Structure formats: C-alpha cells, structure tokens
C-alpha cells in the first residue's frame, strides 16, 4: 500500500454519563498517523484508525480499533 492514506477517529466522553465527541484527523503516511495520535489521542479516548490504499492492483481498506493510546515506558 504505497499510496495509503487514512483517518484517525478519536472518541471522548464530554463528561461522565454525557454524550461523546468524535474528532476526525486525516493522515497521509505512518509518521502522520503517529503524530496525530500523539497530538489528539493522549489520555482516555477510544481510537479507531481507517487506512485506504491500493494493494495488488485493488483498492483496500483496513480499520483498526484501539481502546487507549499512550507512551511506551520501558
């Protein structure tokens, strides 16, 4: 998928027991995805990544759901 592009969806609760707010952050490569995660998905949020691109001559879409994005403390 050399031409992969996607969207990072970040869903947060506005307050306990209240509605949720969804942000859609586009990215054009893996570094853009990581930068978007650091900027928008730190802390408590449900994160979904949707990637579209061409593989074996056909358009493909991959959707990944994550519960948390944070630092890797070694």
C-alpha positions as CSV (number, residue, x, y, z in Angstrom):
1,X,0.0,0.0,0.0
2,X,2.4,2.7,-1.2
3,X,-0.4,5.3,-1.5
4,X,-2.0,4.6,1.8
5,X,-4.0,7.4,3.4
6,X,-6.3,7.4,6.3
7,X,-8.2,8.9,9.1
8,X,-7.7,8.7,12.9
9,X,-11.0,8.8,14.7
10,X,-10.8,9.9,18.4
11,X,-13.9,9.5,20.5
12,X,-14.1,11.0,24.0
13,X,-16.8,11.5,26.5
14,X,-17.6,15.2,27.2
15,X,-18.4,14.4,30.8
16,X,-19.2,11.2,32.8
17,X,-22.6,9.9,31.5
18,X,-22.8,12.5,28.8
19,X,-22.6,12.5,25.0
20,X,-19.4,11.6,23.2
21,X,-17.4,13.8,20.9
22,X,-15.7,12.4,17.8
23,X,-12.7,14.1,16.1
24,X,-11.6,13.0,12.6
25,X,-7.9,13.6,11.9
26,X,-6.6,12.8,8.4
27,X,-3.1,11.5,7.8
28,X,-1.1,10.6,4.7
29,X,1.6,8.2,6.0
30,X,2.7,6.3,9.1
31,X,4.5,9.2,10.6
32,X,1.4,11.4,10.1
33,X,-0.6,8.7,11.9
34,X,1.8,8.6,14.9
35,X,1.9,12.4,15.0
36,X,-1.9,12.6,15.0
37,X,-2.1,10.0,17.8
38,X,0.4,12.0,20.0
39,X,-1.4,15.2,19.3
40,X,-5.1,14.1,19.6
41,X,-5.3,10.7,21.3
42,X,-3.3,11.1,24.5
43,X,-5.3,10.0,27.7
44,X,-8.7,8.4,27.8
45,X,-10.2,8.0,24.4
46,X,-11.4,5.3,22.1
47,X,-9.3,5.4,19.0
48,X,-10.1,4.0,15.5
49,X,-7.8,4.1,12.5
50,X,-9.1,3.7,8.9
51,X,-6.5,3.2,6.2
52,X,-7.2,3.1,2.4
53,X,-4.8,2.3,-0.3
54,X,-4.0,0.1,-3.3
55,X,-2.7,-3.4,-2.9
56,X,-2.3,-6.0,-5.7
57,X,-4.0,-3.5,-8.1
58,X,-7.1,-3.2,-6.0
59,X,-8.4,-0.6,-3.5
60,X,-8.3,-1.9,0.0
61,X,-9.5,-0.6,3.4
62,X,-8.2,-1.6,6.8
63,X,-10.0,-0.5,10.0
64,X,-8.3,-0.9,13.4
65,X,-10.0,-0.2,16.8
66,X,-7.9,0.6,19.9
67,X,-9.0,1.4,23.4
68,X,-6.1,3.5,24.5
69,X,-3.0,5.3,23.1
70,X,-0.2,6.3,25.4
71,X,3.6,6.4,25.9
72,X,5.7,3.3,25.9
73,X,7.5,3.4,29.3
74,X,10.4,1.0,29.3
